[in-house]
Amino acid sequence: MSIEHHSISSHYARSILASAGRLGMDQEQLMEEAGLNRVILESEQLRITPNQFARLMRAFWQASDDEFLGMGSQPSRHGVFTLMSKQAVHCQNLRAVYHHISHFYNLLADALTLNLSIEGDEVRFSMRLTKPELDPSHSLCEFLMLIWHRFPSWLIGQRIPLKAIHLAHAAPDHTGEYRLLFPCPAYFDQPETCLVFDADILSAPVVQTPKSLRAYLRRVPLDWFMRQAYYPAYTRRVLDHLEQENGLLNTSMESIADDLHVTTRTLRRKLTEEGTTFQELKDGVRRDTAIHFLSRPSLPVSEISRKLGFSEPAAFTRAFKQWTGVTPKAFRQH
């Protein structure tokens, strides 16, 4: 069984549950379906797996019949995205896809307005929420902007290279998550919320088919959160090594530098320029991998400690508590 090496801030789960509470929904039932509980979600430090978050979102959709998660001025009934996507897969190219998305949601969803504008060689795909005050944590805005990037990218079989994302709201406390959401700089307090990219890619043809779309829709929303990390060049290369099987057990900074044909000093400098360190990257991969391992009750903590490259279980326990605020045993119990 493969192991995922990334996780999601519990902030997003809390925002969905807060919306559920405002709507009078059964929060405990939603958490149970997602494999979550209050203890996990009350910690600002704890993170959850993409699978848990996808299950929470799917449970909300089914219970509320609202794909806008109760954060829009009007609900978008569960199945609207599927209907839009079944038409979008027949578009000829990316330009037609964005025109279709805009026309479709502007016609059916009073909660938002979408617009594709082209000025010279630059494209802006913008979104305005009718009542942004109903989205106080900006979760709906972030989810939708992520979808407007990732779903069209999937349709053309390549990631749309964003130049920037502009957001009309102020920078939130969870801005650190933005590098996991968007492969570009994020600018806040902007006149409009929009994706910015070069117009050249609008001619990229749609390569997906109704058959591949059916498989994609069966996985939604999990795929939106699985491939979430966008990093600079050297950071990504180090992570690629650490995320390999037994990478945490056998990989050192020296060995990675050798593989990249640079000196250890050069690699350290490159990582510093990209705003990180080798130890920070290793600890992040260890933390997220540990969260996935601990979701398997059959795997002993001692074995997890060994797989993550710790000298003894006690060292792993100390590190995990420093990362998340709880011990591995407490995390697994909850």
C-alpha positions in Angstrom: 0.0 0.0 0.0 1.4 3.4 -1.0 1.9 6.1 1.6 0.9 9.7 1.0 3.4 12.3 2.3 1.3 15.3 2.8 -1.6 16.4 5.0 -4.1 19.2 5.3 -4.5 21.9 8.0 -7.4 21.0 10.3 -8.5 24.7 9.8 -10.4 23.6 6.7 -12.3 20.9 8.5 -13.2 23.3 11.3 -14.6 25.8 8.8 -16.8 23.1 7.2 -18.1 22.0 10.6 -18.7 25.6 11.6 -20.9 26.0 8.5 -22.6 22.7 9.4 -23.4 24.1 12.8 -24.9 27.3 11.4 -27.2 25.1 9.3 -28.2 22.9 12.2 -26.6 19.8 10.8 -25.3 16.9 12.9 -21.6 17.7 13.3 -20.9 14.5 15.2 -22.2 12.4 12.3 -20.1 14.3 9.8 -17.0 13.8 11.9 -17.8 10.1 12.3 -18.1 9.6 8.6 -14.8 11.4 8.1 -12.9 9.5 10.9 -12.4 12.7 12.9 -13.3 14.0 16.3 -13.3 17.1 18.5 -9.9 16.4 20.1 -8.2 16.3 16.7 -9.9 19.3 15.4 -9.5 21.5 18.5 -5.7 21.5 18.0 -4.4 24.2 15.7 -1.2 22.1 15.1 -2.8 18.9 14.1 -3.3 18.0 10.5 -5.5 15.5 8.8 -5.2 13.3 5.7 -6.6 14.2 2.3 -8.8 11.1 2.5 -10.3 12.3 5.8 -11.0 15.8 4.4 -12.5 14.4 1.2 -14.8 12.2 3.2 -15.9 15.1 5.4 -16.7 17.3 2.3 -18.5 14.4 0.6 -20.6 13.8 3.8 -21.5 17.5 4.0 -22.5 17.5 0.3 -24.8 14.5 0.8 -26.3 15.8 4.0 -26.9 19.3 2.9 -27.4 18.9 -0.8 -25.1 21.9 -1.2 -21.8 21.9 -3.0 -21.1 25.4 -1.8 -20.9 24.1 1.8 -23.5 26.4 3.2 -21.1 29.4 2.5 -22.9 30.9 -0.5 -25.9 33.2 -0.7 -27.7 30.3 -2.4 -26.9 26.5 -2.3 -25.5 24.7 -5.3 -27.3 21.3 -5.3 -25.2 18.2 -5.1 -24.6 17.1 -8.7 -24.3 20.5 -10.3 -20.5 20.1 -10.7 -21.0 16.7 -12.3 -23.5 18.2 -14.7 -21.2 21.0 -15.6 -18.2 18.6 -16.1 -20.1 16.2 -18.4 -20.6 19.1 -20.8 -17.1 20.6 -20.3 -15.4 17.3 -21.4 -16.8 17.9 -24.9 -15.2 21.3 -25.2 -12.6 21.7 -27.9 -9.9 23.6 -25.9 -9.2 25.4 -22.6 -10.7 28.6 -23.8 -14.0 26.9 -24.4 -13.8 25.2 -21.0 -13.5 28.4 -19.1 -16.3 30.0 -21.2 -18.4 27.0 -20.5 -17.7 27.1 -16.7 -18.5 30.8 -16.6 -21.7 30.5 -18.6 -22.9 27.5 -16.7 -22.5 28.8 -13.2 -23.6 32.4 -14.0 -26.8 30.8 -15.3 -27.4 28.4 -12.4 -25.7 29.8 -9.3 -26.8 33.1 -7.9 -24.1 32.8 -5.2 -21.2 33.8 -7.5 -20.3 35.5 -10.8 -17.5 34.2 -13.0 -15.8 35.9 -15.9 -13.0 35.2 -18.4 -11.1 38.2 -19.6 -8.2 38.4 -22.0 -5.9 41.5 -22.2 -3.1 41.1 -24.6 -1.2 37.9 -23.7 -2.6 37.6 -20.2 -5.8 35.9 -19.0 -7.8 36.5 -15.8 -10.4 34.1 -14.7 -12.3 36.0 -11.9 -14.9 35.2 -9.3 -17.1 37.4 -7.2 -19.1 35.9 -4.3 -22.5 37.6 -4.0 -22.3 37.6 -0.2 -18.7 37.1 0.9 -19.7 37.7 4.5 -21.2 34.1 4.5 -17.7 32.8 3.9 -15.8 34.3 6.9 -12.9 31.9 6.8 -12.6 32.2 3.0 -12.8 28.5 2.6 -15.4 28.5 -0.2 -13.4 31.1 -2.1 -10.2 29.0 -1.8 -12.0 25.7 -2.7 -13.6 27.2 -5.8 -10.4 28.9 -7.0 -8.6 25.6 -6.5 -11.3 23.8 -8.6 -11.2 26.5 -11.3 -7.5 25.7 -11.7 -7.3 21.9 -11.1 -10.3 20.7 -13.1 -9.5 22.6 -16.3 -5.9 21.5 -15.9 -7.1 17.9 -15.7 -9.2 18.3 -18.8 -6.2 19.4 -20.9 -3.8 16.9 -19.3 -1.3 19.4 -18.0 -1.1 21.9 -15.2 -2.1 25.4 -16.2 1.0 27.5 -15.2 -0.4 30.3 -13.1 1.4 33.6 -12.9 -0.5 34.7 -9.8 -3.7 34.3 -7.8 -5.3 37.6 -6.6 -7.6 37.5 -3.7 -10.0 40.3 -2.6 -9.8 39.4 1.1 -7.0 40.2 3.5 -4.3 37.6 4.2 -5.7 35.0 6.6 -3.9 33.3 9.4 -3.6 30.1 7.4 -1.6 31.7 4.4 1.0 29.0 4.9 -1.4 26.6 3.2 -1.5 28.6 0.0 1.7 27.0 -1.2 -0.1 23.7 -1.0 -3.1 25.0 -3.0 -1.7 27.2 -5.8 1.6 27.0 -7.8 2.1 30.7 -7.8 2.5 33.9 -5.7 -0.7 34.9 -3.8 -1.6 38.6 -3.5 -4.2 39.8 -1.0 -6.5 42.8 -0.7 -6.8 42.9 -4.5 -9.7 44.6 -6.4 -10.9 41.2 -7.6 -10.3 37.5 -6.9 -8.8 35.9 -10.0 -6.4 33.4 -11.5 -3.8 35.0 -13.8 -2.0 33.0 -16.5 -0.6 33.4 -20.1 -3.1 33.3 -23.0 -1.1 30.9 -25.0 -2.4 27.9 -23.1 -6.0 28.7 -24.0 -5.5 26.8 -27.3 -4.5 23.6 -25.4 -7.0 20.9 -26.5 -9.2 18.9 -24.1 -7.7 15.4 -24.0 -10.0 13.7 -21.5 -13.0 11.6 -22.5 -16.4 10.9 -21.0 -15.0 7.5 -19.9 -12.0 9.1 -18.0 -14.4 11.7 -16.6 -16.6 9.0 -15.0 -13.5 7.6 -13.2 -12.5 11.2 -12.2 -16.0 11.9 -10.8 -15.9 8.8 -8.7 -12.8 10.1 -6.9 -14.0 13.7 -6.5 -13.2 15.5 -4.2 -10.2 13.4 -3.2 -8.1 14.2 -6.3 -8.4 17.9 -5.6 -6.5 17.5 -2.4 -4.1 14.6 -3.1 -1.6 16.4 -5.3 -1.5 19.5 -3.3 2.2 20.6 -2.8 3.8 23.1 -5.2 7.4 24.0 -4.3 10.4 25.7 -5.8 13.0 23.6 -7.7 15.5 22.5 -5.0 12.8 22.1 -2.3 10.8 19.8 -4.6 13.9 17.7 -5.5 14.8 17.2 -1.8 11.2 16.2 -1.1 11.2 13.8 -4.0 14.1 12.0 -2.4 12.6 12.0 1.1 9.2 10.7 -0.2 10.7 7.7 -1.9 10.2 4.3 -0.2 12.7 4.1 2.7 13.8 7.7 1.8 13.4 8.8 5.4 15.4 5.9 6.6 18.3 6.1 4.2 18.5 9.6 2.8 20.8 12.3 4.1 21.5 15.8 2.9 24.9 14.7 1.6 23.4 11.8 -0.5 20.8 14.1 -2.0 23.5 16.7 -2.9 25.5 14.0 -4.6 22.5 12.9 -6.6 21.8 16.5 -7.7 25.5 17.0 -8.6 26.0 19.9 -6.2 27.9 20.3 -3.0 26.2 20.1 0.4 27.0 23.8 0.9 25.4 24.7 -2.4 22.2 22.7 -1.6 22.0 24.3 1.8 22.3 27.8 0.2 19.7 27.0 -2.4 17.2 25.8 0.2 17.8 28.9 2.3 17.1 31.1 -0.8 13.8 29.1 -1.2 12.9 29.8 2.4 13.5 26.5 4.0 16.1 24.0 5.4 16.7 20.3 5.0 15.7 19.6 8.5 12.4 21.5 8.1 11.6 19.5 5.0 12.5 16.2 6.6 10.4 17.0 9.7 7.5 17.9 7.5 7.6 14.6 5.6 8.1 12.7 8.8 5.1 14.5 10.4 2.7 13.9 7.5 3.9 10.3 6.9 3.4 9.6 10.6 -0.2 10.8 10.5 -0.9 8.3 7.7 0.9 5.5 9.5 -1.0 6.2 12.7 -4.3 5.8 10.9 -3.4 2.1 10.5 -4.1 0.5 13.9 -2.2 -2.6 13.0 1.2 -0.8 12.7 3.0 -0.5 16.0 4.4 2.8 17.1 7.9 1.2 17.3 7.7 0.2 13.7 6.5 3.6 12.6 9.5 5.1 14.5 11.9 2.8 12.6 10.3 3.6 9.2 10.7 7.3 9.9 14.4 6.9 10.7 14.3 7.6 14.5 16.8 5.9 16.7 14.2 4.9 19.2 10.4 5.2 19.8 10.9 7.7 22.6 12.6 10.1 20.1 9.7 9.7 17.7 7.1 10.4 20.5 8.9 13.6 21.5 9.1 14.8 17.9 5.5 14.0 17.1 4.3 15.8 20.2 6.4 18.8 19.2 4.9 18.8 15.7 1.2 18.2 16.7 0.8 18.9 20.4 -0.2 15.3 21.2 1.7 12.0 21.5 1.3 9.3 18.9 -0.6 7.2 21.3 -3.1 10.0 22.0 -3.5 10.8 18.3 -4.2 7.1 17.5 -6.7 6.8 20.4 -8.7 9.8 19.2 
